[in-house]
Amino acid sequence: MKSSCLTEVILPNNYHTSNFLAFHQRDEMGVSEIVQYNQIKKGIIWYENPALLTITIEKNRAKIRLDIDGDKDCSSQHEALSTLASHMLGLKQPVDIFESIYQDHPVIGELVNRQTGLRIYQSATPFEALSWAIIGQQISLSAAISIRRRFIQAVGRQHSSGLLCFPNYKQVMQYSPHDLRQCGFSVGKANALLHICQLINSGDLELNIPERENAIKQLTESLLAIKGIGMWTVNYALLRGFNYLDGSLHGDVAVRRNLQYLLNQEDKVSAEQAEKWLADFSPWKALVGAHLWQQQSSSGY
């Protein structure tokens, strides 16, 4: 049995459609996401069922379709589907407030005005964002994409469309560290991801999107207590899965390189210098980091 659900969301006039699509087009093999023209098709797990999420962007609106394998009736899921789409599209981020504050800033004002409407596009779930952050620790983007692909191929369930769905924690728990090592995980990364799955399963870790700063602090502390999880991993996961705009990306090489370019500085920017510089932009540090990424790349972030 299959079911389908349709909805749509309104987009701002300055929405960066090409950047949203580029974020989901990093893996050219397209085992779990396919981007064509103005549309993305992505395999996801929807209430434990394989589903195909299709987001088609036309003018100032995004049309959303969810095709679910199994006996799940999605007639009552329109609000949840709209919430998912708005999350992934970055529409929950008050970037207009940020732009009004910094449009005349002597250093980043020109950058913000040139890139008005820039948002941080989100993974479908916080777990996907955290998994990707763990995979990407201290390796090149191309290597991380390759490991992510093999991970999805090994663990993900297939939708009837042929696309694989990014696995949830219940699926990952069925695999051993050795299995993840075969996908390219280091021992530390495999153990960290499996530990997270066990904590979620026991109820000791909740990957909900916090609304209060103290909840973000508590989540950060819980993640940092896990061996193999560092501050860069936490900040990147918060950036990509939790709509959190105040994480500091001072450890990111591209951020530091583009900050050096912005400041017209001969010497390379150190992580310490970048951290101090970004601190002045709280509570928007991560969004400033995204603007730095974007200034020299159409899909770098």
C-alpha positions, 0 to 999 in steps of 0.5 A, a space after each residue: 500500500 502507498 499513500 501521498 501527501 501534498 502541500 506548499 509553502 510560500 518563499 520570500 522574494 529573495 530566496 536563494 533557490 540555487 544554493 538550497 539545491 546545491 546543498 543537496 547536490 553534493 553527491 553526484 552519484 545521487 543514491 539518496 537525493 536527486 536534484 534536477 532543474 528546480 526540484 529535489 527528490 530525497 529518500 527519508 524515513 517518515 514514521 518508520 516508513 520509506 518515503 520519497 520527499 519531492 520539493 519543487 520550487 516555482 516562483 515564490 512557492 515550494 510545492 511539497 509531495 511525500 510518497 510513502 511506502 507502507 500503510 501509513 495514511 498521511 491525510 492528517 500529516 499536512 502540518 508535519 510535512 509543511 514543518 519539515 519543508 520549512 525546516 529544510 528550506 531554512 524558513 524558520 531563520 529570522 534572517 531579515 532581522 540579521 540583515 536589518 542590523 548589519 546592512 550598514 556594518 563597516 566590515 560585513 555590510 557590503 557582504 550582507 547586502 550582496 547576499 541578502 536572503 541567504 539562509 542556512 539550509 537544513 538536513 531533513 532531521 537533526 540526526 542526519 545533520 549530526 551523522 554528517 558532522 561526525 562523518 566529516 570530521 577532519 577529512 576532505 569534503 570529497 572523502 566525507 561524501 564518499 563515506 556518507 554514500 557507502 553508509 547510506 548504501 549499507 544501512 539505508 532502506 530503499 523506497 519504491 522509487 529506487 532512492 535510498 532513505 537516509 537511515 534513522 538511529 534505529 536502523 544504525 543500531 542494528 550494525 556493528 562498529 566493524 560494519 561502519 568501518 567497512 563504509 569508511 568510518 574510523 574506529 572513533 567515528 563508528 563508536 561515537 555514532 553508535 553511542 549516540 544511537 544508544 543514548 537516543 534509544 534509551 531516552 538519555 539524549 533527545 535530538 529535538 530542536 531547542 527553543 531556548 539557549 539553555 536547552 542548546 547549552 545542555 544539548 552541547 554538553 551532552 554531545 561533548 561528553 561523548 568520546 569522539 565528539 568535539 566542538 566543531 562537530 557540535 557546532 556544525 550539527 547545530 548549524 545544519 540540523 537545529 536552525 541554530 545561528 549562533 554556533 561559532 565556526 572559527 575552526 572551519 578552514 573555509 571560514 578562516 580563508 574567506 575571513 582573511 580575504 574579507 579583512 584583506 589580511 596577508 597572514 592566514 587567520 588563526 582559529 583563535 583570531 576567527 573565534 574572537 572576531 566572530 564573537 562580536 556578532 553573537 547571536 548570529 555567528 553561524 550566519 556570519 560564517 555562512 556569509 563568509 562561506 558563500 562569498 567565494 562559492 555558490 555551494 561551499 557551505 
